[in-house]
């Protein structure tokens, strides 16, 4: 086409053509550089975000290894996520033990409020800004209220660009005034709601991007896993520590029980205690009262575990303090009752049987404080008697009724006779068919073993009890004391 133009115009047109081409190339190059710059900037942003993410996860893993407190772990999570998504602040709320509220575990210093502010708090904050901060850090949130409760109910992470416009803040008495965007996520582990995690930005700081939300959701899931595992480890450690303390307590309690059976002229005595748990609420003891007299006691504290064990120790101490010098078992029990009654809870009591054995006369004087009757085997007839002296359990009455009801019973023992003290853990033992061992079976085992002596009685009853219950769990403490007259 240039061949058709006059010769003097061709150089001018060529110059214009090449000029336009050069400008186009320059503009294209500048646009390319700008796009490259934006890509590099975005790459650096993503690289920084990735670095912050890995740093957070590293710090979180390191903290879990050191078993941090819930407060320290909460602070680490909130502050870490703030850095990852460059938020203004954040908070963690945990579900209360009763499952009714979200309790604040940690609210970072610059975090905008994520809960509604009652009218009276807003008015108070106009005079004292600390009132608002205190309200935010201390107020628990009903599980079904506010944006936190809404997110927990939804069960998934939420991106809320404008918190005050959310339907959960339509209550005029609990308004939300801040221009705030928030990312929220339930914390769930092993199918259980642990609480809520949230971070926030003021609108002036810019909006959260979709990438911020995706990163927050991922970090929230890791945080829930970390919190859940930390709780499992903490509970396991607490359980191990408690078991260790209980074993120590059991050793102390074992020392309080007789270390060996007493040697009493003309008698053979054998006793045993089989706790259902680490700590036993049963108790038996032997007391040398002098002048050939010996005290024999068996008791059963209502309930099980540590409370029953502590009351058992108190009972032992009280009886040992009042028994010396007293020849009437019922008076000893009355004195023990007066000591213990003020300190026994209304839902607890102690059943006890206390006997004084005179080695010279072969006589046993017995009193029962609401305890199961002892069994007495008579060698001459082969019969088994039930020793039913009247009495009221310890801790039920302050003294007047107890002392009027509780009486002594004199039992004359002859050669070959045998007495068995027992707690109700024997007769109430349950087998796989949920049948009780019962008094009839125990009496029959006692009758068969009594002619063979005190040790044989304990062995026979325990063997038959094991055969009856099989693999069934022992539900109550079992204590047996057998007294054989030679």
C-alpha positions in Angstrom: 0.0 0.0 0.0 3.0 2.3 0.7 3.9 1.9 -3.0 0.8 3.7 -4.0 1.5 6.8 -1.8 3.5 9.8 -3.0 7.2 9.3 -2.3 7.4 12.4 0.0 4.7 11.0 2.4 6.1 7.4 2.9 8.8 8.3 5.5 6.3 10.3 7.6 3.8 7.5 7.7 6.5 5.0 8.5 7.7 7.1 11.4 4.1 7.4 12.7 3.6 3.7 12.4 6.7 2.8 14.2 6.0 5.4 16.9 2.6 3.9 17.6 4.1 0.5 17.7 6.8 1.6 20.1 4.2 3.3 22.4 2.1 0.1 22.4 5.1 -2.0 23.3 6.0 0.3 26.1 2.4 0.3 27.5 2.3 -3.5 27.2 5.6 -3.8 29.0 4.5 -1.5 31.8 1.2 -3.5 32.2 3.2 -6.7 32.3 5.5 -5.2 34.9 2.6 -4.1 37.0 1.0 -7.5 36.8 4.3 -9.1 37.6 4.6 -6.7 40.6 1.2 -7.6 41.8 1.9 -11.3 41.4 5.1 -10.9 43.3 3.4 -9.0 46.0 0.6 -11.6 46.3 3.3 -14.3 46.3 5.1 -12.6 49.1 1.8 -12.3 51.0 1.0 -15.9 50.5 4.5 -16.9 51.4 4.3 -14.8 54.6 0.9 -16.2 55.4 2.2 -19.8 54.9 5.2 -19.0 57.2 2.9 -17.6 59.9 0.7 -20.7 59.5 3.6 -23.1 59.9 5.0 -21.1 62.8 1.6 -21.3 64.5 1.2 -25.0 64.0 4.8 -25.6 65.3 4.2 -23.5 68.4 0.9 -25.3 69.0 2.5 -28.7 68.7 5.4 -27.7 71.0 2.9 -26.3 73.6 0.9 -29.5 73.6 4.0 -31.6 74.3 4.5 -29.4 77.4 0.9 -29.9 78.6 0.0 -26.2 78.9 -2.8 -25.0 81.2 -6.2 -24.3 79.4 -5.6 -20.5 79.7 -2.1 -20.7 78.2 -3.3 -22.9 75.4 -6.2 -20.5 74.7 -4.0 -17.5 74.6 -1.5 -19.3 72.2 -4.3 -20.2 69.8 -6.0 -16.8 69.7 -2.8 -14.8 69.4 -1.5 -17.2 66.8 -4.6 -17.1 64.6 -4.6 -13.3 64.9 -1.2 -13.2 63.4 -2.0 -15.8 60.7 -5.0 -13.8 59.3 -3.8 -10.4 60.6 -7.0 -9.8 62.7 -7.5 -7.1 65.3 -8.0 -9.6 68.0 -9.9 -12.8 69.0 -11.4 -14.9 71.7 -12.1 -18.4 72.8 -15.2 -19.5 74.7 -15.6 -22.9 76.2 -18.9 -24.8 76.9 -19.6 -24.9 80.6 -19.7 -28.2 82.5 -23.5 -28.1 82.7 -23.7 -27.4 78.9 -25.7 -24.2 79.3 -23.2 -21.4 78.7 -20.2 -20.4 76.8 -17.6 -19.1 79.3 -14.8 -16.8 78.1 -11.4 -18.6 78.4 -9.3 -15.8 76.7 -10.2 -12.5 75.1 -7.2 -10.7 73.5 -6.5 -7.2 74.5 -7.6 -5.4 71.3 -10.4 -7.7 70.3 -13.6 -5.9 69.5 -16.6 -7.1 71.5 -18.2 -10.2 70.0 -21.2 -10.2 72.4 -24.1 -7.8 72.7 -23.7 -5.0 75.3 -26.7 -4.4 77.6 -28.0 -0.8 77.9 -26.8 -0.4 81.5 -23.3 -1.5 80.6 -23.1 0.9 77.7 -24.2 3.8 80.0 -21.7 2.8 82.7 -18.9 2.6 80.0 -19.5 6.2 79.1 -18.3 7.1 82.6 -15.7 4.2 83.0 -14.4 2.4 79.8 -13.2 -0.4 82.1 -16.8 -1.5 82.6 -17.1 -2.5 79.0 -13.8 -4.5 79.1 -14.8 -6.2 82.3 -18.2 -7.2 80.9 -16.7 -8.6 77.7 -14.0 -10.6 79.6 -16.3 -12.0 82.4 -19.7 -12.4 80.8 -20.8 -15.9 79.9 -23.1 -16.4 76.9 -26.1 -18.6 76.9 -25.5 -21.4 74.5 -28.3 -20.4 72.1 -27.8 -16.6 72.2 -25.8 -14.1 70.2 -23.6 -14.6 67.2 -21.4 -17.1 69.2 -24.4 -19.2 70.1 -25.7 -19.0 66.5 -22.5 -20.3 65.1 -22.4 -23.1 67.6 -25.9 -24.1 66.7 -25.1 -24.0 62.9 -22.2 -26.2 63.6 -19.9 -24.7 60.9 -17.5 -21.8 60.5 -19.0 -18.4 59.5 -17.7 -15.3 57.8 -19.7 -12.4 59.0 -18.8 -9.2 57.1 -20.9 -6.9 59.4 -21.5 -8.2 63.0 -24.0 -5.6 64.0 -26.2 -6.5 61.1 -26.4 -10.1 62.1 -30.0 -11.3 63.0 -28.7 -12.5 66.4 -28.3 -8.8 67.5 -31.8 -7.6 66.9 -32.6 -7.3 70.6 -32.8 -3.6 71.5 -31.7 -4.2 75.0 -28.5 -6.1 74.0 -27.4 -4.1 71.0 -24.2 -4.3 69.0 -22.8 -1.0 67.8 -19.3 -1.7 66.4 -18.4 -1.7 62.7 -16.7 -5.1 62.9 -16.2 -8.2 60.6 -15.7 -11.6 62.2 -14.6 -15.1 61.4 -16.2 -17.7 63.8 -15.9 -21.4 64.2 -17.2 -24.1 66.6 -14.5 -26.1 68.3 -15.5 -29.7 68.1 -13.6 -32.8 69.0 -14.6 -36.5 69.0 -18.2 -35.4 68.3 -18.4 -33.1 71.3 -18.8 -29.3 71.2 -15.9 -27.8 73.2 -16.6 -24.1 72.6 -16.2 -21.3 70.1 -13.2 -19.6 68.4 -13.5 -16.1 66.8 -11.3 -13.4 65.4 -12.4 -9.9 64.4 -11.4 -6.8 62.4 -12.8 -3.3 62.4 -14.0 -2.2 59.0 -11.3 0.4 59.0 -8.7 -2.4 58.9 -10.2 -3.9 55.7 -12.4 -6.9 55.1 -11.5 -10.5 55.5 -10.8 -12.2 52.2 -12.1 -15.6 51.2 -8.6 -16.9 51.6 -8.5 -15.5 55.1 -11.7 -17.5 55.8 -10.3 -20.7 54.4 -7.1 -20.4 56.4 -9.1 -19.6 59.6 -11.3 -22.6 59.1 -8.3 -24.9 58.7 -6.5 -23.4 61.7 -9.7 -23.7 63.8 -10.0 -27.4 63.0 -6.4 -27.9 64.1 -7.0 -25.9 67.3 -10.0 -28.0 68.2 -8.0 -31.1 67.7 -5.2 -29.6 69.9 -7.6 -28.6 72.7 -9.4 -32.0 72.7 -6.2 -33.9 72.9 -4.8 -31.6 75.6 -8.0 -32.2 77.6 -7.6 -36.0 77.2 -4.0 -35.9 78.3 -4.8 -33.6 81.2 -7.6 -35.9 82.4 -5.4 -39.0 82.0 -2.7 -37.3 84.1 -5.2 -36.2 86.7 -6.6 -39.8 86.8 -3.1 -41.2 87.2 -2.3 -38.7 90.0 -5.6 -39.5 91.7 -5.0 -43.2 91.5 -1.5 -42.8 92.9 -2.9 -40.8 95.8 -5.7 -43.4 96.4 -3.1 -46.2 96.4 -1.1 -44.2 99.0 -4.3 -43.7 101.0 -5.0 -47.4 100.7 -1.6 -48.2 102.2 -2.3 -45.8 105.1 -5.6 -47.4 105.6 -4.1 -50.9 105.5 -1.8 -49.8 108.3 -4.9 -48.9 110.4 -6.3 -52.4 110.0 -4.8 -55.2 112.1 -1.4 -56.4 110.8 -1.9 -59.8 112.4 -4.5 -61.7 114.3 -4.2 -61.5 118.1 -3.0 -64.4 120.3 -5.6 -64.9 123.0 -5.4 -67.8 125.5 -8.2 -70.3 124.8 -9.3 -68.7 121.5 -8.2 -68.5 117.9 -9.3 -65.4 115.9 -9.0 -64.7 112.2 -10.0 -61.6 110.3 -9.9 -60.2 106.7 -10.9 -57.1 104.7 -11.6 -57.2 101.0 -12.3 -53.7 99.6 -14.5 -53.3 96.6 -12.5 -50.2 95.6 -9.1 -48.9 96.5 -10.4 -47.3 99.7 -12.6 -49.4 102.0 -15.5 -48.2 104.1 -15.3 -51.4 106.2 -13.3 -51.7 109.4 -12.3 -54.2 111.9 -9.9 -54.1 114.9 -8.6 -55.8 117.9 -8.0 -54.1 121.3 -6.0 -55.5 124.2 -8.0 -54.1 127.2 -5.9 -55.7 129.9 -6.8 -58.3 132.6 -7.4 -61.0 129.9 -10.1 -59.0 128.2 -10.0 -58.2 124.4 -12.1 -55.9 122.3 -13.2 -57.1 118.9 -15.0 -54.6 116.6 -16.3 -54.7 113.0 -18.0 -51.7 111.3 -19.4 -50.7 107.9 -19.6 -47.0 106.9 -22.5 -46.2 104.5 -21.2 -45.3 101.0 -17.9 -46.1 99.4 -14.6 -44.6 98.4 -12.7 -41.7 100.1 -15.6 -40.3 102.2 -16.3 -43.7 103.7 -12.6 -44.3 104.2 -12.2 -41.0 106.1 -15.2 -41.7 108.3 -13.9 -45.2 109.0 -10.6 -43.7 110.2 -12.5 -41.3 112.5 -14.5 -44.1 113.9 -11.4 -46.2 114.6 -9.8 -43.3 116.4 -12.9 -42.5 118.5 -13.4 -46.2 119.5 -9.8 -46.6 120.6 -10.0 -43.4 122.7 -13.0 -44.5 124.7 -12.8 -48.4 124.9 -10.0 -48.8 127.5 -11.4 -49.1 131.0 -15.0 -49.7 129.9 -16.5 -53.1 130.4 -19.9 -52.5 128.7 -19.7 -52.6 124.9 -23.0 -50.6 124.6 -21.5 -47.8 126.7 -18.4 -47.8 124.4 -20.7 -47.5 121.4 -22.7 -44.7 123.0 -19.4 -42.7 123.7 -18.3 -43.2 120.1 -21.7 -42.0 118.8 -21.5 -38.9 120.9 -18.1 -38.1 119.4 -19.0 -38.7 115.8 -22.5 -37.5 115.6 -21.7 -33.7 115.2 -19.3 -34.5 112.2 -21.4 -37.1 110.3 -23.3 -35.9 107.3 -27.0 -36.5 107.3 -26.8 -39.0 104.5 -24.1 -41.1 106.2 -24.1 -43.5 109.2 -22.0 -46.3 110.6 -23.2 -49.8 111.5 -20.9 -51.4 114.1 -20.7 -54.5 116.3 -18.4 -54.4 119.3 -17.7 -57.3 121.6 -15.5 -57.8 124.7 -14.0 -61.2 125.0 -13.0 -62.5 128.5 -10.3 -65.2 128.0 -10.7 -66.3 131.6 -14.4 -67.0 131.6 -14.9 -67.7 127.9 -17.7 -65.1 127.9 -18.4 -62.7 125.0 -20.3 -59.5 125.8 -21.7 -58.0 122.6 -23.4 -54.8 121.5 -24.7 -53.9 118.0 -25.1 -50.4 116.6 -27.4 -51.3 113.7 -25.0 -53.9 112.4 -26.0 -57.3 110.9 -26.3 -60.0 113.6 -23.3 -62.1 114.2 -23.6 -65.9 113.7 -22.8 -68.3 116.5 -22.1 -72.0 115.8 -22.7 -74.4 118.7 -20.5 -77.5 118.5 -22.7 -79.5 120.9 -25.8 -79.2 118.7 -24.3 -78.3 115.3 -26.8 -75.4 115.2 -26.1 -71.8 114.1 -27.7 -69.0 116.2 -28.2 -65.4 115.2 -26.9 -62.9 117.9 -29.5 -60.1 117.8 -28.7 -57.6 120.5 -30.8 -54.4 120.0 -29.1 -51.2 118.8 -29.2 -48.1 116.6 -26.6 -47.2 113.9 -24.0 -44.6 114.8 -24.7 -41.1 113.6 -28.5 -41.4 113.3 -29.3 -39.9 116.7 -27.4 -37.5 119.0 -27.5 -39.9 122.0 -30.8 -40.2 123.9 -32.5 -42.6 121.6 -29.3 -44.4 120.8 -28.4 -45.1 124.4 -32.0 -46.2 125.3 -32.1 -48.7 122.4 -28.6 -50.1 122.3 -28.1 -53.0 124.8 -25.5 -55.6 125.7 -25.9 -59.3 125.1 -23.9 -61.9 127.0 -22.8 -65.0 125.0 -21.4 -68.0 126.8 -18.9 -69.8 124.6 -17.8 -73.4 125.0 -15.1 -75.5 123.4 -15.6 -75.8 119.7 -18.1 -72.9 119.5 -17.4 -70.3 116.8 -18.7 -66.7 116.2 -18.7 -65.0 112.9 -18.8 -61.2 112.5 -19.5 -60.0 109.0 -20.4 -57.0 106.9 -23.3 -56.9 104.5 -21.0 -57.1 101.5 -21.1 -60.9 101.9 -24.8 -61.5 101.8 -25.4 -58.8 99.2 -22.9 -60.1 96.7 -24.4 -60.5 93.3 -23.8 -63.2 90.6 -24.2 -62.9 86.8 -27.9 -63.6 87.1 -28.3 -60.8 89.6 -29.1 -63.1 92.5 -27.9 -62.3 96.0 -25.6 -64.7 97.9 -27.9 -64.2 100.9 -27.9 -65.1 104.6 -28.9 -68.7 103.9 -25.9 -69.6 101.8 -23.5 -67.8 104.2 -25.0 -69.6 107.2 -24.7 -72.9 105.4 -21.0 -72.2 104.5 -20.3 -71.1 108.1 -22.0 -74.3 109.6 -19.8 -76.6 107.4 -16.6 -74.8 108.1 -17.0 -73.9 111.8 -15.9 -77.3 113.2 -12.6 -76.9 111.3 -11.7 -73.6 113.1 -11.6 -69.8 112.5 -9.2 -69.8 109.6 -11.3 -72.5 107.8 -14.4 -70.4 108.2 -12.9 -67.4 106.4 -11.4 -69.6 103.7 -14.7 -71.5 103.1 -16.9 -68.4 103.0 -14.5 -66.6 100.6 -14.3 -69.6 98.3 -18.0 -70.2 98.1 -18.5 -66.4 97.5 -16.1 -66.5 94.6 -17.7 -69.6 93.1 -21.1 -67.9 93.4 -20.2 -64.5 91.9 -17.9 -65.8 89.2 -16.6 -62.9 87.1 -19.1 -60.4 88.5 -17.6 -57.3 90.0 -17.5 -57.0 93.7 -20.0 -54.3 94.6 -19.3 -53.7 98.3 -16.6 -54.1 100.8 -16.4 -57.5 102.5 -15.1 -58.0 106.1 -15.1 -61.2 108.1 -13.9 -61.9 111.7 -14.2 -65.4 113.1 -13.8 -66.2 116.8 -13.2 -69.9 117.8 -13.3 -71.2 121.4 -10.8 -74.0 121.8 
